[in-house]
């Protein structure tokens, strides 16, 4: 049975749906409303004008567009101004015929319709002296004189031919203008992009990121959409009124369709360590790590009934094995002997619990000496996935067509959470995943000037995580965490100094499901192209994230009497603390963390594209977005409202945990002015509201020990307790965290502000597009964005800075928290608030070429700058929650210079020599260059005394003086780069937060050239054998990540800690993870070979 608040939500949505039915369906004699369109749709269109040779408009001309591959026909007549628009056309090549009595008929061949774009086709008719037809060939690349949006299209020839490491299409997104090396689109946050496949939702609501091809363990995709299934895709920002859901822009992926001609592929791609260079950080003399990546599959498309019914099928399997490279540091007999000697010297006994739990590190790794590393694992990372697509296109008649497409992907990954640092497969992360995506599209040409499109889409994403071996029982070993739930069996998270951390992955998982109905009505009225629509979207998240459900323990060497002994190394101190049972800090989350979240979204839009003059097109639009609050049908989510007594649950004294907002009205305006046949000046402005990601509410874990989300608050209905305990000694079998049902306070709390509002971006730009030739277009312009009401986490119960600094105690500081007098049981209260701001300004330029002497290419350059107070909401609390301005600085994704490009070049046919050897050669390349990512240097100590975990350092000298990108080898054979100068930084004074600005430091630049040599051999007229040798990182450049990133490149949390011996150091390359080879951009030189049959 639904809760009262859920019933209110359903009632409200039903009322909105009724209003939509009356206001949109009845006037249009249609049946439901939704959102799609040229600015966001997976289809395109053709627009133009018909004039005589003197420039006079010809009204009533017959325009007929025929898809060259499927025979799809669209017909209409030109309006009073001679203009015509054919919208919602499937992508592909068309033949357009224009006829009018008394004039010669003109037939334009190969008019290319691209995703999300309106192809321009001006037609001039000459007076007929006899019955003739004039044939013209459309330009391979044409300027868009009708469009006001920024739209970058990657065509099929590029998608299918450029070298692609791992065959992951999401890598191609960064080749679009405005997308930088960190993955930000025109200054938007990483989670502010809307992903679609054939118009259907492809967003994982949990992360607000792409579902298919989403990274699993170590960032490698858990499922893969086969590249051979992709027709083309577009990256769009500053769209028209039908663009929505997210603030930065949208990515539209179009799947191939069957045609009247049977076509398909069979292929096999292979990567092997025999053709790969070792990471420069590999120990001298070590072998190249194992790497086997196999991807094979095929596609088949064709007619069932000519010109009527078509099918397209594709399947791909990926299977890879990646070996470990670097050794791990294990608490071996040699190390234990040294630590026991320290205990004996200070008269401290060995804790029997510690000896018992020591067996959680498998015996095979505890035989080595007291060296670092002391264990080289032979355990591999492994993964496989099976992925398939089926698509049916049915042209019922000239007025009605249907398209149905289904994608399914399943996969399973087993890999270390910290590659190169974990030695035991028992603690590798296991991550099975499953992905489904459906779309059903029904297009109706009601009249030649009235077209309706109805789309139903479903997106399903499931992924779970756990340790590979969950048989370890800490309670039986005397470490009484109070955990009795069988689903939480397994080792807790235990970290001893720099030793191999165990128990890293508690049971985690989710099922995200989104269904939506979308519909657009397009109406041509003279020089006005009107579009109306709306959408209903229902999302559900089944979340079972038992974050910290097994407990976590840290031993850092600070607790025993040996903590200040200069004769004892840091790792020996930490291991001595462990053996003595001296815990520096520990925490656990107690209670049922499984929740169900639902959300209902509704939007409407209306726009008018008005061809005010033959040279000027104006676009006016407005959009209304309602993003319903997250609800739990069982009323088990809560928030903190002081005026209502503290923790309050949904449906008990309040409705949803944050208010519904109905005022998200988003105006849009754009213009396209063409002063000449080769020029277009385009400008736009719009407000774009943003659907928040669910993970911000359900699994948010900043370093200040707050609760992990609205599911994890203490209370009486569904209590979850985030409990911490520090500086104590383990007693065998004694409950560590008190009563298993109600542990002692203080508790961490999670809250959502009652002033919560949806974030939005103001996107705007002005650019110039110029057609250099029929095959080359140049574009340059300014792009800007202002983010407002961006979501941020703030500790509203932060204690004031303490003059004791790092010596301050939590017990004392807790009594100074603002809410201590009213709520002494609460410590950290992390609250989501709509308080963030951002600013982005950029110069963007691109040069696009198609079919120019065998060359298809795009080169793009962006000079941009992005600033904000916080670049993400999850696990990012401010340095000082009472002074957000202190954190205003470079965004995490502030890449100043980005240059990207792709090249597909077919060499001229040589006339001399054997045909099989001298013909069919092709050279392809992908170019990626960008300047370094920003990062912050942190204190690593609680110098402010606030326990927020974000204190920065003081800058006292040139941070790069004495630093370099040169690799240094330690006496033990390990390698690193000392990128920063540690002497340039100092710990700040107590009760201060440091004077180094947030993200004031910049990491190394990135440069990568991928290159492919391709040989096409035509066996018959229709069958081609293709051999490829794809070389990634052709020049084997050492691309370094930011210090402390662990090799995860652009998306890793920035920063490193001054109190660490590895401060400012880099230990691997981008694409590698602590020496373990990856499958992605930036890794050392490697070759991928492939065989492909194309027919």
SEPA-397347 format. One line per 8 residues: number of its first residue (from 1); their letters; for each residue x, y, z of C-alpha. Coordinates in steps of 0.25 Angstrom, whole numbers. Example, Ala and Ser with C-alpha at 12.3 -4.5 7.8 and 13.67 -1.06 7.14 Angstrom:
% residues 2
1) as) 49,-18,31  55,-4,29 .
This chain:
% residues 1095
1) xxxxxxxx) 0,0,0  5,14,-4  9,24,7  1,37,8  12,45,2  13,35,-9  -2,35,-12  -1,51,-12 .
9) xxxxxxxx) 9,50,-22  1,40,-31  -11,49,-30  -3,61,-34  3,54,-46  -11,49,-50  -16,63,-49  -5,68,-58 .
17) xxxxxxxx) -7,57,-68  -22,61,-69  -18,75,-72  -9,71,-82  -19,62,-89  -29,74,-90  -19,85,-94  -11,77,-104 .
25) xxxxxxxx) -18,64,-109  -32,70,-112  -27,82,-120  -18,73,-128  -28,61,-129  -16,53,-123  -15,44,-111  -3,47,-102 .
33) xxxxxxxx) 8,58,-100  23,56,-99  36,63,-102  45,61,-114  50,69,-126  60,74,-135  69,79,-123  68,67,-115 .
41) xxxxxxxx) 62,56,-124  70,44,-130  64,48,-144  67,60,-153  60,68,-164  61,75,-177  58,90,-178  59,100,-190 .
49) xxxxxxxx) 53,110,-199  49,109,-214  51,121,-222  52,125,-237  65,130,-243  62,144,-239  60,140,-225  45,141,-224 .
57) xxxxxxxx) 38,131,-215  30,119,-222  18,115,-214  11,102,-216  23,94,-221  23,79,-219  34,74,-210  36,59,-209 .
65) xxxxxxxx) 47,53,-201  51,38,-202  60,31,-193  70,24,-202  72,12,-193  58,9,-189  48,16,-199  42,24,-188 .
73) xxxxxxxx) 34,35,-195  30,49,-189  23,59,-198  18,73,-196  16,87,-203  24,100,-201  17,111,-193  14,125,-198 .
81) xxxxxxxx) 28,129,-196  34,117,-203  39,110,-191  37,96,-187  41,87,-175  41,72,-173  43,68,-159  46,55,-151 .
89) xxxxxxxx) 52,48,-162  61,36,-159  76,39,-162  81,35,-175  83,39,-190  70,45,-197  67,49,-211  58,61,-211 .
97) xxxxxxxx) 50,65,-223  44,79,-225  34,81,-236  24,92,-240  17,94,-253  24,103,-263  38,101,-257  48,90,-258 .
105) xxxxxxxx) 48,79,-248  60,78,-239  65,66,-232  75,67,-221  83,54,-219  89,49,-206  83,60,-196  89,55,-183 .
113) xxxxxxxx) 80,56,-171  88,55,-158  84,53,-144  78,65,-137  81,74,-149  73,81,-160  79,80,-173  78,92,-182 .
121) xxxxxxxx) 74,91,-196  72,104,-204  66,101,-218  65,110,-230  55,106,-242  57,111,-256  46,113,-266  43,100,-273 .
129) xxxxxxxx) 46,101,-288  43,86,-289  41,74,-280  54,73,-273  59,69,-259  72,75,-254  80,67,-244  89,73,-234 .
137) xxxxxxxx) 98,66,-223  96,71,-209  109,76,-202  116,66,-194  117,76,-182  107,87,-182  105,99,-173  92,99,-164 .
145) xxxxxxxx) 85,111,-168  72,107,-160  78,102,-147  80,111,-135  86,100,-126  100,96,-124  101,82,-130  113,73,-133 .
153) xxxxxxxx) 110,61,-141  120,49,-142  116,42,-155  116,27,-158  129,27,-166  137,33,-154  130,24,-143  133,11,-151 .
161) xxxxxxxx) 147,14,-155  155,22,-144  164,14,-135  156,12,-122  163,6,-110  153,-5,-104  143,-1,-114  135,8,-104 .
169) xxxxxxxx) 127,18,-112  127,28,-100  142,31,-103  138,37,-115  129,48,-108  142,55,-104  144,58,-119  133,67,-119 .
177) xxxxxxxx) 135,82,-118  132,87,-104  135,74,-97  148,74,-90  158,64,-85  151,63,-72  138,59,-78  131,73,-75 .
185) xxxxxxxx) 121,78,-86  122,93,-87  125,95,-73  114,86,-67  116,76,-56  120,62,-61  106,58,-56  98,69,-64 .
193) xxxxxxxx) 98,62,-78  85,55,-83  88,42,-90  79,35,-100  78,24,-110  68,25,-121  61,36,-113  60,26,-101 .
201) xxxxxxxx) 65,30,-88  79,24,-85  82,30,-72  86,23,-59  78,32,-49  87,27,-38  99,34,-44  92,43,-55 .
209) xxxxxxxx) 102,37,-65  101,27,-77  95,13,-74  100,5,-85  116,5,-85  116,10,-71  129,7,-64  129,-4,-54 .
217) xxxxxxxx) 142,-9,-46  154,0,-49  145,9,-59  144,-2,-70  130,-3,-76  122,-14,-70  113,-15,-83  117,-10,-97 .
225) xxxxxxxx) 108,-5,-108  114,-11,-120  121,0,-129  116,-7,-141  102,-4,-137  104,11,-137  99,19,-149  104,33,-143 .
233) xxxxxxxx) 102,41,-131  102,56,-127  106,64,-115  97,76,-113  97,88,-104  88,101,-104  77,93,-110  63,98,-113 .
241) xxxxxxxx) 51,97,-104  49,82,-106  63,80,-100  63,76,-85  65,67,-73  79,72,-71  86,86,-70  99,84,-79 .
249) xxxxxxxx) 94,77,-91  90,64,-98  96,52,-105  88,45,-115  92,32,-121  85,26,-133  85,11,-136  86,6,-150 .
257) xxxxxxxx) 73,1,-157  71,-10,-168  70,-5,-182  66,-11,-196  80,-17,-197  85,-28,-189  97,-23,-181  105,-27,-169 .
265) xxxxxxxx) 119,-30,-163  126,-41,-156  138,-37,-147  149,-40,-137  158,-30,-130  170,-35,-121  179,-28,-111  191,-36,-106 .
273) xxxxxxxx) 202,-33,-96  212,-38,-107  209,-25,-115  209,-15,-103  219,-7,-96  221,-8,-81  218,4,-72  230,12,-69 .
281) xxxxxxxx) 227,10,-54  229,-5,-55  241,-10,-47  253,-13,-55  253,-27,-61  239,-30,-58  231,-36,-69  220,-29,-77 .
289) xxxxxxxx) 207,-31,-70  197,-41,-76  187,-34,-85  177,-42,-93  165,-34,-99  156,-41,-109  144,-35,-115  136,-42,-126 .
297) xxxxxxxx) 123,-41,-132  115,-37,-144  103,-30,-150  92,-33,-160  82,-24,-166  72,-25,-178  58,-25,-183  47,-34,-179 .
305) xxxxxxxx) 37,-27,-189  44,-17,-198  41,-3,-195  32,-7,-184  38,-16,-173  53,-16,-169  61,-23,-158  75,-20,-152 .
313) xxxxxxxx) 82,-30,-142  96,-29,-135  103,-37,-125  117,-35,-118  124,-42,-107  136,-36,-99  145,-44,-91  158,-39,-84 .
321) xxxxxxxx) 169,-44,-75  178,-33,-68  189,-38,-60  195,-31,-47  208,-23,-49  213,-17,-36  215,-25,-23  207,-23,-11 .
329) xxxxxxxx) 211,-20,3  206,-31,12  207,-33,28  217,-44,26  225,-52,36  236,-43,34  228,-30,37  221,-37,49 .
337) xxxxxxxx) 234,-41,55  239,-26,55  226,-21,61  226,-32,72  240,-28,75  234,-13,77  223,-19,86  233,-27,94 .
345) xxxxxxxx) 242,-14,96  231,-6,102  225,-18,110  211,-18,102  205,-32,100  200,-37,86  185,-36,86  179,-50,83 .
353) xxxxxxxx) 168,-44,74  179,-38,65  186,-51,63  172,-58,59  169,-47,49  183,-47,43  178,-60,36  168,-52,28 .
361) xxxxxxxx) 181,-49,20  182,-62,12  195,-70,17  201,-70,3  204,-55,4  209,-55,19  222,-63,16  230,-52,10 .
369) xxxxxxxx) 241,-43,17  240,-29,23  241,-22,10  232,-14,1  227,-20,-7  228,-34,-2  217,-41,-10  214,-42,-25 .
377) xxxxxxxx) 201,-48,-28  197,-56,-39  183,-53,-38  177,-47,-51  166,-37,-53  155,-44,-62  142,-39,-69  133,-43,-79 .
385) xxxxxxxx) 120,-37,-85  110,-41,-96  103,-30,-103  92,-31,-114  82,-21,-121  70,-24,-129  63,-14,-137  50,-14,-146 .
393) xxxxxxxx) 46,-3,-155  32,-3,-162  26,7,-172  12,4,-171  9,13,-182  13,27,-186  7,33,-174  10,24,-163 .
401) xxxxxxxx) 23,17,-158  28,9,-146  41,6,-140  44,-3,-129  58,-6,-123  63,-14,-112  77,-15,-105  82,-25,-95 .
409) xxxxxxxx) 95,-26,-89  100,-35,-78  114,-36,-71  122,-40,-59  135,-33,-55  145,-38,-44  156,-28,-41  164,-21,-30 .
417) xxxxxxxx) 158,-8,-24  172,-3,-23  180,-9,-35  194,-12,-33  192,-11,-17  183,-22,-15  190,-36,-14  178,-45,-12 .
425) xxxxxxxx) 167,-49,-21  158,-52,-8  157,-37,-7  155,-34,-22  142,-27,-25  132,-36,-32  122,-27,-40  111,-34,-49 .
433) xxxxxxxx) 103,-25,-57  91,-25,-66  85,-15,-76  72,-14,-84  68,-2,-92  55,-2,-101  49,9,-110  36,9,-118 .
441) xxxxxxxx) 34,20,-128  21,23,-135  22,34,-146  9,39,-152  8,49,-164  -6,54,-161  -5,64,-172  7,69,-180 .
449) xxxxxxxx) 8,81,-170  5,73,-157  14,62,-152  13,54,-139  23,46,-132  20,37,-120  31,30,-113  31,20,-101 .
457) xxxxxxxx) 44,17,-95  49,8,-83  63,7,-77  67,-3,-67  81,-4,-61  85,-14,-50  99,-15,-44  104,-21,-30 .
465) xxxxxxxx) 117,-21,-23  123,-30,-13  136,-36,-8  140,-48,-16  141,-57,-3  131,-54,8  134,-66,17  142,-58,27 .
473) xxxxxxxx) 135,-57,41  141,-46,50  131,-49,61  137,-64,62  151,-58,62  147,-49,74  145,-36,67  131,-34,71 .
481) xxxxxxxx) 126,-23,61  111,-27,65  108,-32,51  99,-44,50  92,-42,37  96,-53,28  96,-44,16  107,-36,23 .
489) xxxxxxxx) 117,-47,26  131,-45,22  143,-37,26  142,-23,31  150,-12,24  164,-12,31  175,-3,28  188,-4,35 .
497) xxxxxxxx) 198,7,30  202,4,16  199,-11,16  189,-17,7  175,-13,11  165,-24,12  149,-24,13  148,-12,3 .
505) xxxxxxxx) 135,-16,-3  122,-18,6  110,-23,-1  105,-12,-10  95,-11,-22  84,-5,-29  73,-6,-39  70,7,-47 .
513) xxxxxxxx) 58,6,-56  52,18,-64  40,18,-73  35,30,-81  25,34,-91  29,45,-100  22,51,-112  24,63,-121 .
521) xxxxxxxx) 14,70,-130  21,78,-142  12,88,-150  17,96,-161  9,109,-163  15,117,-174  28,123,-169  26,117,-155 .
529) xxxxxxxx) 30,103,-151  23,100,-138  26,89,-128  18,85,-116  20,74,-106  22,69,-92  26,56,-85  23,47,-73 .
537) xxxxxxxx) 34,40,-67  34,30,-56  47,25,-49  50,15,-38  62,12,-31  63,-1,-23  76,2,-14  83,-8,-6 .
545) xxxxxxxx) 96,-1,-2  100,-6,11  111,4,12  121,1,24  111,-10,28  123,-19,32  130,-8,39  144,-1,37 .
553) xxxxxxxx) 156,0,45  169,8,44  182,5,50  192,17,47  203,15,58  199,27,66  193,20,78  204,12,84 .
561) xxxxxxxx) 216,17,93  225,15,81  217,26,73  229,36,74  240,26,74  249,31,62  256,17,62  243,10,57 .
569) xxxxxxxx) 238,12,43  224,16,40  219,3,35  225,-4,47  218,5,57  204,3,49  206,-12,50  210,-11,65 .
577) xxxxxxxx) 197,-3,68  190,-14,60  196,-26,68  193,-18,81  179,-16,77  181,-1,78  170,5,68  172,19,63 .
585) xxxxxxxx) 158,20,57  147,11,54  133,12,49  120,4,45  107,7,40  96,-1,47  82,-4,42  75,-8,29 .
593) xxxxxxxx) 80,1,18  71,-4,7  62,6,1  52,8,-11  52,22,-17  42,27,-27  41,40,-35  31,45,-45 .
601) xxxxxxxx) 35,56,-55  26,64,-64  30,74,-75  23,82,-86  29,91,-97  25,100,-108  34,107,-118  33,114,-131 .
609) xxxxxxxx) 44,114,-142  40,126,-150  47,129,-163  46,144,-162  53,147,-175  60,138,-185  73,140,-177  68,141,-163 .
617) xxxxxxxx) 62,130,-154  57,133,-140  54,122,-130  45,125,-118  42,115,-108  38,112,-94  39,99,-85  33,95,-72 .
625) xxxxxxxx) 40,84,-64  34,77,-52  44,68,-45  37,61,-34  44,59,-21  50,45,-17  40,37,-10  40,24,-2 .
633) xxxxxxxx) 27,16,-3  30,10,11  33,24,17  46,20,22  54,32,17  56,44,26  62,58,28  66,68,39 .
641) xxxxxxxx) 56,79,42  60,86,55  46,92,57  39,78,56  48,72,67  60,67,59  59,55,50  46,54,43 .
649) xxxxxxxx) 41,43,33  34,44,20  19,43,22  20,45,37  18,60,40  23,64,26  20,60,12  33,58,3 .
657) xxxxxxxx) 46,60,10  48,73,2  37,82,-4  31,80,-18  35,92,-28  26,96,-39  33,108,-44  43,103,-53 .
665) xxxxxxxx) 40,111,-65  51,111,-75  51,122,-87  59,119,-99  63,128,-111  72,126,-123  75,132,-136  82,128,-149 .
673) xxxxxxxx) 85,139,-159  91,136,-172  97,148,-179  102,140,-191  101,126,-196  113,121,-189  111,129,-176  103,126,-163 .
681) xxxxxxxx) 103,135,-151  97,127,-139  93,131,-125  85,126,-114  81,127,-99  73,118,-90  71,113,-76  72,98,-74 .
689) xxxxxxxx) 67,91,-61  74,79,-56  69,66,-50  77,63,-38  85,49,-37  79,39,-27  93,36,-21  94,50,-15 .
697) xxxxxxxx) 82,46,-6  85,31,-4  100,29,-3  108,42,0  120,40,9  129,52,11  141,51,20  134,57,32 .
705) xxxxxxxx) 127,45,37  113,49,34  102,39,31  102,34,17  88,38,12  74,40,15  73,25,18  83,25,29 .
713) xxxxxxxx) 78,34,39  75,30,54  61,30,58  49,21,62  43,16,49  55,11,41  67,15,49  81,14,43 .
721) xxxxxxxx) 92,18,52  106,23,46  115,21,58  129,24,60  139,20,71  153,25,72  166,23,81  162,10,88 .
729) xxxxxxxx) 167,-4,91  160,-16,85  155,-26,96  153,-40,91  138,-43,88  133,-30,94  123,-22,86  132,-11,79 .
737) xxxxxxxx) 120,-1,76  111,-4,88  97,-10,87  95,-15,73  81,-9,73  83,5,79  98,8,79  102,20,88 .
745) xxxxxxxx) 102,34,82  107,44,76  101,40,62  104,45,48  92,51,41  88,54,27  78,65,23  72,72,11 .
753) xxxxxxxx) 69,87,12  54,91,12  59,102,3  63,92,-7  61,96,-22  65,90,-35  78,94,-41  79,101,-54 .
761) xxxxxxxx) 89,106,-64  88,118,-73  94,114,-86  98,124,-97  107,126,-109  110,133,-122  117,126,-133  120,128,-148 .
769) xxxxxxxx) 120,116,-158  126,117,-171  126,108,-183  140,107,-188  136,98,-199  125,87,-202  133,78,-193  138,87,-182 .
777) xxxxxxxx) 132,95,-172  139,104,-161  132,109,-149  137,118,-138  130,125,-126  128,128,-112  121,118,-102  117,122,-88 .
785) xxxxxxxx) 109,116,-76  105,120,-63  101,110,-53  92,114,-42  86,107,-29  95,95,-32  94,85,-21  105,84,-10 .
793) xxxxxxxx) 107,77,3  109,86,15  111,82,30  101,91,37  106,86,50  121,89,48  128,92,61  136,105,61 .
801) xxxxxxxx) 151,105,58  159,101,71  172,107,75  177,93,79  177,90,64  180,75,62  180,73,77  166,76,78 .
809) xxxxxxxx) 157,65,82  143,61,76  137,60,90  140,75,93  137,80,79  124,73,79  119,81,91  122,94,82 .
817) xxxxxxxx) 113,90,70  102,99,68  91,89,70  97,83,82  88,90,92  76,84,85  81,72,80  93,67,87 .
825) xxxxxxxx) 92,53,81  96,58,67  110,61,62  112,64,47  99,68,40  102,68,25  91,75,18  88,76,3 .
833) xxxxxxxx) 86,91,-1  83,98,-14  95,108,-12  105,106,-22  109,115,-34  118,113,-46  123,121,-58  129,116,-71 .
841) xxxxxxxx) 134,124,-83  141,118,-95  145,120,-109  142,108,-118  146,105,-132  145,93,-141  148,89,-155  140,78,-162 .
849) xxxxxxxx) 143,71,-175  135,60,-182  138,53,-194  149,63,-199  159,54,-207  156,42,-198  157,50,-185  147,51,-174 .
857) xxxxxxxx) 152,58,-162  149,68,-151  158,76,-143  154,84,-131  160,94,-121  154,100,-108  160,110,-99  152,110,-87 .
865) xxxxxxxx) 151,114,-72  142,108,-62  140,113,-47  131,109,-36  130,106,-21  129,91,-23  129,82,-36  121,71,-30 .
873) xxxxxxxx) 112,68,-19  115,54,-15  125,52,-4  130,67,-5  128,76,7  133,90,7  146,93,14  138,102,23 .
881) xxxxxxxx) 123,100,23  121,114,28  129,121,17  126,115,3  134,127,-4  146,121,2  145,109,-8  142,118,-20 .
889) xxxxxxxx) 153,114,-30  156,106,-42  146,94,-45  151,80,-44  149,79,-59  155,93,-62  163,89,-74  169,102,-81 .
897) xxxxxxxx) 173,96,-94  167,85,-102  170,80,-116  164,68,-121  161,62,-135  159,50,-143  164,46,-157  159,36,-167 .
905) xxxxxxxx) 167,36,-180  166,27,-192  178,27,-200  178,29,-215  177,16,-223  191,13,-229  191,9,-244  203,1,-243 .
913) xxxxxxxx) 206,-12,-236  197,-24,-232  183,-19,-229  182,-27,-216  195,-19,-210  193,-5,-216  178,-3,-214  169,-1,-202 .
921) xxxxxxxx) 178,5,-192  173,14,-182  180,23,-170  171,27,-158  175,34,-146  170,40,-133  177,52,-127  175,57,-112 .
929) xxxxxxxx) 183,68,-105  179,75,-93  186,83,-82  186,78,-68  175,76,-58  174,85,-46  175,79,-32  177,83,-17 .
937) xxxxxxxx) 188,80,-7  182,76,7  188,77,20  184,63,24  183,67,38  171,73,46  178,87,47  165,95,48 .
945) xxxxxxxx) 159,86,59  146,85,51  148,70,47  143,73,33  155,66,27  157,77,16  167,86,22  177,91,12 .
953) xxxxxxxx) 192,95,13  199,109,13  207,112,0  221,118,3  229,115,-10  228,111,-24  220,98,-23  227,93,-36 .
961) xxxxxxxx) 242,97,-33  250,84,-32  238,76,-36  238,69,-50  232,59,-59  244,50,-58  243,36,-52  251,33,-40 .
969) xxxxxxxx) 255,19,-36  256,15,-21  266,6,-15  256,-5,-14  252,-4,-29  239,4,-28  237,16,-36  231,30,-35 .
977) xxxxxxxx) 230,44,-40  233,55,-30  223,65,-37  222,75,-26  232,82,-17  228,78,-3  237,90,3  227,99,-4 .
985) xxxxxxxx) 216,96,5  214,97,20  204,93,30  195,104,34  193,110,48  183,103,57  169,108,56  171,112,41 .
993) xxxxxxxx) 168,105,28  181,108,20  183,119,9  185,111,-3  173,113,-12  164,101,-16  169,95,-29  181,105,-30 .
1001) xxxxxxxx) 190,94,-35  190,88,-49  195,74,-52  203,69,-65  197,71,-79  192,59,-87  195,56,-101  191,44,-109 .
1009) xxxxxxxx) 191,40,-123  184,27,-127  187,22,-141  182,11,-150  186,5,-163  175,-2,-171  175,-11,-183  162,-13,-190 .
1017) xxxxxxxx) 161,-24,-200  149,-26,-208  146,-41,-211  133,-38,-219  125,-26,-222  118,-26,-209  128,-34,-199  140,-26,-193 .
1025) xxxxxxxx) 151,-32,-184  157,-22,-175  170,-24,-167  173,-14,-157  186,-11,-148  182,0,-138  193,6,-130  189,13,-117 .
1033) xxxxxxxx) 198,24,-111  206,23,-124  218,31,-118  218,24,-105  217,37,-98  217,36,-82  203,42,-79  203,45,-64 .
1041) xxxxxxxx) 191,47,-55  190,57,-44  197,54,-31  190,44,-22  180,40,-32  183,25,-33  184,26,-48  169,28,-50 .
1049) xxxxxxxx) 172,41,-58  161,51,-60  150,46,-51  158,43,-39  156,52,-26  167,63,-27  178,65,-16  188,59,-8 .
1057) xxxxxxxx) 192,61,7  204,68,12  206,59,24  208,47,15  222,42,11  217,41,-3  212,56,-4  213,61,-18 .
1065) xxxxxxxx) 217,48,-24  211,41,-36  212,25,-37  206,22,-50  201,27,-64  187,30,-68  181,18,-73  189,9,-64 .
1073) xxxxxxxx) 185,7,-49  197,6,-40  205,-2,-51  193,-10,-55  190,-9,-70  176,-3,-73  168,-3,-86  166,12,-89 .
1081) xxxxxxxx) 172,25,-94  186,29,-89  192,16,-86  206,12,-91  207,8,-106  200,-4,-110  194,-10,-123  180,-16,-126 .
1089) xxxxxxx) 179,-25,-138  166,-28,-145  159,-36,-156  146,-31,-161  137,-36,-172  128,-25,-178  116,-28,-187 .
